[in-house]
Every structure is written in structure tokens, then in C-alpha cells.
Amino acid sequence: MTENTGAEPTGSDLLVARRGGAVWVTLNRPHRLNALTASLMAQLRALWRELATDTDVRCVVITGAGRGFCSGADIELLASDRSDAAVDVAEELSFLPGRHLDVPVIALVNGACSGGGLHFVADADIAIAARSARFSDPHVTVGAVSALEPASLLLRMRGDVLRRMVLLGAAGSIDAAEAHAAGLVSEVVDDSELVTRAEELVAAICAGSPTAVAISRRLLREAEHDLIDRVLARGWAAIRAHWHHPDAAEGPAAWKARRTPTWAPRTAPTRLLTR
């Protein structure tokens, strides 16, 4: 979730480069802390489809340009009517590389990682953070249901820290050291060493058997999907249902106007969580 910071765009929203056996993908909307738009997610989907059949690719590295990794959905996207929303959760998450590719994905978290940006961390096979990184899940702060990111992170981090992030919203932010202690990232390095450490990981991956790495990764992925896919499907249903609640419109409006939101009375969640 982000608003305009006043800086100017720098060109293409997505930068792609090949080096060291890896495809390096940079989210390139630094003026909006690399917030996700419908266009950017469409570009990502197209890129993963293209790379899925490229046997020369041994690894994918994802990072963000400027002082942030990814601040989640752009506020304009949150405030839209969602008329082009995905039908199911697989389509909704298809902007992530994990289910498209058979090669390891490394997330390099530099700076802010919030809301939908957490998807890239949950989806990565290896996530490392710069010391400047901060992680938060501000969905409830803007009147949105937090469902998909927590479900994806359930197997990757301590539940108590995850619950604090979800239930406190923007106030539940954690730094890189806290994220490492909670298992959200596998290691923390100085900002200046982030790319160098990623290059070391890429080299180690490329030293292994391409086929053995792909099969091993597929087995790990399928085990995770078996455990969380039903949870993700229920979460997506709850998110879609909540779009009709007045808080879903009030949150983004208040954020854009820089005012305190006026929330509607609490609705019983049992109607959203039918199995």
C-alpha cells in the first residue's frame, strides 16, 4: 500500500537482466515504493510464462528499485471497483513466479516490504533481507481483509509474530532482525552486500544438477500446496466478500485524504468463513 512520494517515474515498471545463470527481476516504480498495479502484475505474469519454458534459466532473483522492495498494492488499485478481479486464488496469485517456474526463486528485500509485497517473500524459495528492510501487513489499517499473505506465511514464520503483523496492521511493523528471528527471512546482510550475497547463492544453485534441483524444489512446493491451498481459497472468498463492506471503501479513501477512517460496526465473520 502506498501513495505518491513526489518523486518522478524512471521508465519501465519492470527491469529484467540475465547474469550468472539467473534472471534478475527488478520492480521499478521507486516513486511509489514499487507498489503493484494491474499493469505491473500483468507484466510479471507474462515474464513468468516466458521463462517457464527457458531451460537456460537456473534461478530467478527478485528485488526492488530505490529505497523499497514492494509496498503492496497501489492505493489506486485498492480504491478501484475490482471489476477485473481474478475468479480464483490461483489466478489472483499468478503474478508470482513460484507456481510457474521449476527453478529456485530468491527474494532480495531492500527497504520497505508491506502488504502484497509479502507475497514475494512467501513465494520465494530463499529470502534474504538488507538491514534496512522493514516488514508490515497494513491491510486492516485500510479496511481490507488480510488473508492470502498470512496463509502463505504460516509455514515460514513464527505464528505469534505473524498474528501481531496481521492484527496490528501498520503498527505491527518489524525490522530485518525481527524478521530473521521469526523465520520470515533466512538471513540478513548489510545493504551493500545484498547483491553480492545473492550472486553467491546463484552460483551455489548453478553448481548443482539442474534436473535434481528442479525435482527437489517441485516436491517441496507440492508439499506446501497440499497444506495451504484450501486455506488460500477460503481467504480469497473472504476477501471478495469483504469488498462489499463499507470499510473496504472507507479505508483507501481515508488513507488518500490523510484522515482517520470512520469504520462501520463490526460484522460477524462467520458469514465469510463458511467451509
C-alpha positions, 0 to 999 in steps of 0.5 A: 500500500502506498501513495505518491512520494513526489518523486518522478517515474524512471521508465519501465515498471519492470527491469529484467537482466540475465547474469550468472545463470539467473534472471534478475527481476527488478520492480521499478516504480521507486516513486511509489515504493514499487507498489503493484498495479494491474499493469505491473502484475500483468507484466510479471505474469507474462515474464513468468510464462516466458521463462517457464519454458527457458531451460537456460534459466537456473534461478530467478532473483527478485528485488526492488528499485530505490529505497523499497522492495514492494509496498503492496498494492497501489492505493489506486488499485485498492480504491478501484471497483475490482471489476477485473478481479481474478475468479480464483486464488490461483489466478489472483496469485499468478503474478508470482513466479513460484507456481510457474517456474521449476527453478529456485526463486530468491527474494532480495528485500531492500527497504520497505516490504508491506502488504502484497509485497509479502507475497514475494517473500512467501513465494520465494524459495530463499529470502534474504533481507538488507538491514534496512528492510522493514516488514508490515501487513497494513491491510486492516489499517485500510479496511481490507481483509488480510488473508492470502499473505498470512496463509502463505506465511504460516509455514515460514514464520513464527505464528505469534509474530505473524498474528501481531503483523496481521492484527496490528496492521501498520503498527505491527511493523518489524525490522530485518532482525525481527524478521530473521528471528521469526523465520520470515527471512533466512538471513540478513546482510548489510545493504551493500552486500545484498547483491553480492550475497545473492550472486553467491547463492546463484552460483551455489544453485548453478553448481548443482544438477539442474534436473535434481534441483528442479525435482527437489524444489517441485516436491517441496512446493507440492508439499506446501500446496497440499497444506495451504491451498484450501486455506488460500481459497477460503481467504480469497472468498473472504476477501471478495466478500469483504469488498462489499463492506463499507470499510473496504471503501472507507479505508483507501479513501481515508488513507488518500485524504490523510484522515482517520477512517470512520469504520462501520460496526463490526460484522460477524465473520462467520458469514465469510468463513463458511467451509 
